[in-house]
Amino acid sequence: MESVTPFKEVADIIKEEGGDAFKLCYQCGTCTAACPWHMVRNFPPRRMIHQAQLGLSDFEAEDMWLCVTCNACVQRCPRGVEIIDIMRALRRSITSLGVAQAPDALRMTIKNISSLGNPLGEPAEKRVDWAKDLDVKTYTEGTEVLYFSCCIPAYDAKIQRAARATVKILKQAEIDFGILDGTENCCGESVRKVGDENLFQRLAQNNIAIFNKNRVTKIVVTSPHCYHSFKNEYPELGGKFEVWHFSQYLAELIKEGRLKFTQEINKRVTYHDPCYLGRHNDIYQAPRQVLESIPGLELVEMAYCRENSLCCGGGGGRIWMETKKGERFSDTRIEQALEVGAEIMAVACPYCMSNLDDSLLTSGKEESLEIRDIAELVQQAL
C-alpha cells in the first residue's frame, strides 16, 4: 500500500512549523548514513525528502512511521536541516486525513490518549495508585517541587520501580515535593511526533492549565520525553516552568551534600544515553556524575555512547508500534553492553527501560545483565 500526499499540504505544514528544510537540503545522503535503521534494514530519509521536494510524497506506508526522531541525522546534517520536522509534517499530512491512516497499534494508542489521557488505556483515577503506599503529598501552591512521573511509570507495573525509587530519594533528601491528583494527562511529546498536532496542543494546554492553577514553578521529571516537552515545547503555548530531569536534579543533590551514600555497589555498569536527554537536550554529563559518585561502581562506556548513542527504538511514537525481531535497536544495545563486560545497564528513560527490559527477556541473558534506572542504583547505595 502506498501513501500519496500533495506536496503543497506537506510544504504548508513545514512552513507553519518554521522550517526551510526543502530549500536547505541538497541531497547529500548524510541523513540516510546516520540513521540507525541502516544497521538493520533499508530506510532512506534522503529519498523521502527528495520525493517531497519534487512535489509528491509517494511512500511505502511503513516507511512513513519508521523514524524514531533520535536526532542523529539532524546533528550530522551539513546544512542544518531539521529532518524531524519533515517527518513530523509528513505524518501530520497523513493523520489530517484521519487517524485510521496510522498503524493499528498507534491508532489504538492515540485513541487511549485522546479519551483517557494516557497511552495504556487505564482509568485516569488510577494515575496516582503507584504512590499510594509511599505517603506522597498532593502538590499544593507553595510546594517547592512538582514530581511528574510520566505515564509509563504511573501505569506499567514493571516500570513503576523507577518512580518509586525517585520518591524515596526525594524523601531521604528532605525535598519539599508533591505529585498531582491524577487530573494531569500525557505530556503529548510522542503524540506530536506522530503528527497529531491538535491532540498534542489539547494535552499540553490541559497540563499547562493544571500547572498554573496549582502555581507550579519547578518540575522534576523521570522521562526525557516529558522533559523535552515541558522545557522546549510548552513555552510555545505559554507554559514556562523550571524543568529538571531527575538525573540532573540528583547530580545537584549529591553536589550539595544532601545525599550520603552508605552502601557500595561493586558492579561494572554501563550507561545508555537516551536520545531525548542526550542528542535532543545535550545532557550527557549529569547522569555519569551520579553513577561515578556511587561507591564501588565501575562505569564503562559502550562503543556507541554520548552523541553517538544507539537509540532504544522507542522515540517518535515507535514505543507504541511493533518492531520486527531482528530489527530492534534494543536487541543490539543489549549485545553492546555485554561486549564491554557490563553487569548492569543504567538507564534514565521509561521508554528505554521498557524496550531494553523486553530485549533482555527475549535474549535469555537475564543472568548476565540487569537493566536498572539510575534512581534505583542511587536508592540502593543510600
Secondary structure, DSSP 4 states (H G I P E B T S, - for coil): -EEEEEHHHHHHHHHHTT--HHHH-----HHHHH-GGGGTS---HHHHHHHHHTTEEEEETTGGGT----SHHHHH-TT---HHHHHHHHHHHHHTT-GGGS-HHHHHHHHHHHHHSSTT---GGGTTGGGGGGTPPBP-TT-SEEEE--HHHHH-TTTHHHHHHHHHHHHHTT--EEB--S------HHHHHTT-HHHHHHHHHHHHHHHHHTT--EEEES-HHHHHIIIIIGGGGT---EEEEHHHHHHHHHHTT-----S----EEEEPPPTTTTTTT---HHHHHHHHTSTT-EEE--SS-GGGPPP-S-TTTGGGS---TT--HHHHHHHHHHHTT-SEEEE--HHHHHHHHHHHHHHT-TTT-EEEEHHHHHHHH-
